[in-house]
Amino acid sequence: MLAALLLSVMVPPDSDYSEPLRPQFHFTAKTGWLNDPNGLVYFGGEYHLFFQHNPFGSGWGNMTWGHAVSKDLLHWKQQEEAIRPDSLGTIFSGSAVVDADNSSGLGTGNKAPMVCFYTAAGGANDESKGKPFSQCLAYSTDGKTFTKYPGNPIIPHIEGENRDPKVIWYGPGKHWVMALYLDGDRYAILNSTDLKSWTKTGDVEMPGSSECPDLFELPVDGDKDNPRWVFWSASGAYKLGQFDGKKFISLTRPIPSYFGNTGYASQTYFNDPKGRRIQIPWLNNSNFPGTAWNQQLGTPTELTLKSTADGPRLAINPILEVKRLRKSKLHETRGKAHEYASKSGLIDIETEFTAGDTGQLHLTINGVQVTYDQDTYTLKVLDKMASLPIGHDHKLRILADRASLEIYADDGLVCMPIFTLPTDQPHGVTWRTEGAADWKFKKFEAYDLASVWQK
């Protein structure tokens, strides 16, 4: 019965993505619930996006790996479900790699396999009652069909609800590394040479954080001779440290990256043909009432490390491809100062300003107010708040879709993804300052954006 039901939802139903609440440049499943991005990998000339998906309803449950592909990280085409539940459990979060040297032996001929790692959530379906969480593997040589490894699980249960394997290649040691959530605020580091047999080599603690680890190296200010390793957790808190392929040595306490309680379970791509560190978050808490789909993913971003007065910090900025969606520049409405109308409400805003000694900047975008307060150096949207670096010179980049505002401040050192359903206010942007008269604007530009679903 379950197999028949799975086959009935194998091919997603048609949708032109024109429904009134449907995001227009954020990924949503055609139908069903969506959460964590999984298995982000560039393979066969395409970016692959897997995601936690409930193909049977708009609430969480029945977890499978949904699948979509794109040439540019913006225009996605949803595929058949990639990995489905079995007797080991439903299919929880994980990652994917390209096994270029076929160290796993799962490739065929000269075809390097894509190898996917996921958690089998034992006990989450009838077939797996009484079984614990374990880590499993599936692979593909065409990027379309996936075969589960007959030796699953590759990592038996360790403790708690151990889950969310993130696998990377560690070049200096010529071996694979897995970061795995264990329980509480604890994670494990494991090593492998063949992607099938794994040995635990280290532990990482992330106070106040859990789930969905990521691990990657970035140069500070682009200096390859001055790198740091980043250990990332589901909440967006991260540590900077040193990593020898076996043990992660923390150099900082957990540092927050998202403000607004909307970004969660982000994952970076295993590879990018342009050499960037690309990340996609789940915009959690984004509930769409009365729709056949639920939840959305965030705009893909590029991560860099920048020097600050407090030491190196992650900067999060939209990928350059987003600017290709710009259709036309918005102009002030009929001579009204600082008021811009938008036909679609899909808007990209860039502003640079020097704040006065006191006062506020108020931006209203599609009826939602964004306020920067120079007296407290804080940015506020709805009931969410973030602190900006102390100073007078600031930059804001804001992307507005039908159900979100994503705010990137001061070259991405502050990132606020906000879920907001459409209002009955006119589409567009207004801005004004309040307080001191000595505010100066070096730039204020706003653009209408195209829908990625337009044909």
Buried (B, 14 or more C-beta within 10 A) or exposed (E): EEEEEBEEBEEBEEBEBEBEBBBBBBBBBBBBBBBBBBBBBBBBEBBBBBBBBBBBEBEEEBBBBBBBBBEBBBBBEBBBBBBBBBEBBBBBBBBBBBBEEBBBEBBEEEEBBBBBBBBBBBBBBEBBEEBBBBBBBBBBBEBEEBEBBEEBBBBEBBEBBBBBBBBBBBEEEEBBBBBBBBEEBBBBBBBBBBBBEBEBBBEBEBEEBBBBBBBBBBBBEEEEEEBBBBBBBBBBBBBBBEBEBBEBEBEBEBBBBBBBBBBBBBBBBBBBEEEBBBBBBBBBEBEBEEBBBBBBBBBBBBBBBBEEEEEBBBBBBBBEBBEEBBBEEBEBBEEEEBBBBBEBBBBBBBBBBEBBEEBBBBBBBBBBEBBBBBEEBBBBBEEBBBEBBEEBEBBBBBBBBBBBBBBBBBBBBBBBBBBBEBEEEEBBBBBEBEBBEEBEEEEBEBBBBBBBBEE
